[in-house]
């Protein structure tokens, strides 16, 4: 299904469009769901790559198009100023799914890529989720290549990753990613307090570039937030072998999470 979801922002009420996919099932019991949030490039093959696997595992998916309603084309030259501007979209998606009779409100996860990997991590914190004024929380978070240098960084205020909600988090990134360095994500986690650190799993793929699971032609882009915030060129290189591994980990993460929460 294609749906429009109301979004409450500082400028009033807007909307975000999404593709809502339900797995084939004979069961009448509420099922789990995962919100899928795209990268700066917008909706591409990546979301579908994971949505189909999650649907086959009996999990509904809601893939958002954050750029369409804003009249943006996407990419590093036509996106909002900050991921924080799109945080209400992720929260609106959670609230939409909570209200669906066919969805189990206690078993809703989120996966984000790059720009929206940031959203996946921020929504894992009480600081940002408490702003919603509701008790709704995601049950689990997956973030792929989410710019680890930016969190809890005094030179990039507004991206605090601490005081987690208690939901498990999985970060997957590549050692060849032009936004970070191989040690950036491990260092970010090592600086968390123990209670938060225990909630987070990290996988760094040795031979992966940024957006390895974007199974489209290799692409070179320029981004001012790359190279630890100094800016420069970013190479997007697809790697099907690693993409299949990372997808398997994502499905396993959510299957295990939702089984535990039944």
GIKAMO-V367380 format. One record per backbone hydrogen bond with DSSP energy under -0.5 kcal/mol. CO is the residue of the C=O (numbers start at 1). NH is the residue of the N-H. E is the energy in kcal/mol with one decimal. If there is no record, write none. Layout:
# GIKAMO-V367380
co=<CO:CO>
nh=<NH:NH>
e=<E:E>
This chain:
# GIKAMO-V367380
co=<1:1:3:5:7:7:9:12:12:14:16:17:18:18:19:19:21:31:32:33:34:35:36:37:38:39:40:42:44:45:46:47:48:49:50:51:52:53:54:54:55:60:61:62:62:63:64:65:65:67:67:67:68:75:78:82:83:84:86:86:87:88:89:90:91:92:93:94:95:97:100:102:103:104:107:108:108:109:110:111:112:113:114:114:115:116:117:118:119:121:122:124:125:126:128:129:130:139:140:141:142:143:143:144:147:148:150:152:153:156:159:160:163:168:169:170:171:172:173:174:178:179:181:181:183:184:185:186:187:189:193:193:194:196:197:199:201:203:203:204:205:205:208:209:210:211:212:213:214:219:219:221:223:223:225:226:226:226:227:232:234:234:235:235:236:236:239:240:241:242:243:244:245:246:247:248:249:250:251:252:253:254:255:256:257:259>
nh=<3:20:18:16:9:14:12:9:14:7:5:65:3:20:21:63:61:104:60:109:62:111:64:113:116:42:75:39:48:49:50:51:52:53:54:55:56:57:57:59:58:34:21:36:64:19:66:17:69:70:71:72:71:78:74:85:86:87:89:90:91:92:93:94:95:96:97:98:99:100:103:31:105:107:33:139:140:35:142:37:144:116:117:118:119:120:121:122:123:124:125:165:129:130:131:132:133:168:110:170:112:145:172:114:150:151:153:154:156:159:152:162:126:141:201:143:203:145:205:177:227:228:184:185:187:188:189:190:191:192:196:197:198:199:200:169:171:173:205:206:175:208:176:212:237:214:239:215:216:221:236:234:226:232:229:229:230:231:230:223:221:236:210:237:219:238:243:244:245:246:247:248:249:250:251:252:253:254:255:256:257:258:259:260:261:262>
e=<-0.5:-3.5:-2.2:-2.1:-0.6:-3.2:-1.5:-3.4:-0.6:-1.9:-3.0:-2.6:-2.5:-0.6:-0.6:-2.6:-2.3:-2.8:-2.5:-2.8:-2.1:-2.8:-2.2:-1.6:-0.7:-1.9:-3.3:-0.5:-0.7:-1.9:-1.4:-2.9:-2.3:-0.6:-2.5:-2.9:-2.1:-0.9:-0.5:-2.4:-2.0:-2.0:-3.0:-2.6:-0.7:-2.5:-0.6:-0.7:-0.6:-0.8:-0.6:-2.2:-1.5:-0.9:-1.8:-1.6:-1.6:-0.9:-0.9:-1.2:-1.8:-2.5:-2.0:-1.7:-2.4:-2.3:-2.2:-2.3:-1.2:-1.4:-1.4:-2.8:-0.8:-2.2:-2.2:-3.4:-0.6:-2.8:-2.5:-2.5:-2.7:-2.1:-0.7:-1.5:-0.7:-2.0:-1.7:-2.6:-2.4:-1.3:-1.6:-2.7:-2.0:-2.4:-0.8:-1.5:-1.1:-0.6:-1.6:-2.6:-2.1:-0.5:-2.3:-2.9:-1.6:-0.9:-0.9:-0.6:-2.4:-0.7:-1.9:-0.5:-2.8:-2.2:-2.8:-2.6:-2.5:-3.0:-2.9:-1.5:-2.5:-2.7:-2.0:-0.6:-2.2:-2.3:-2.2:-2.2:-1.1:-1.7:-0.5:-2.7:-2.3:-1.5:-1.4:-2.8:-3.0:-2.5:-0.6:-0.6:-2.6:-1.4:-2.2:-0.9:-0.9:-1.6:-2.7:-1.2:-2.4:-0.5:-3.4:-3.5:-1.6:-1.1:-0.6:-0.6:-0.5:-2.9:-1.5:-2.6:-2.6:-0.6:-0.7:-0.7:-2.1:-0.5:-2.7:-2.5:-1.6:-2.9:-2.4:-2.1:-2.0:-2.0:-2.5:-2.3:-2.6:-2.3:-2.8:-2.6:-2.1:-2.8:-2.1:-1.9:-1.4:-0.9>
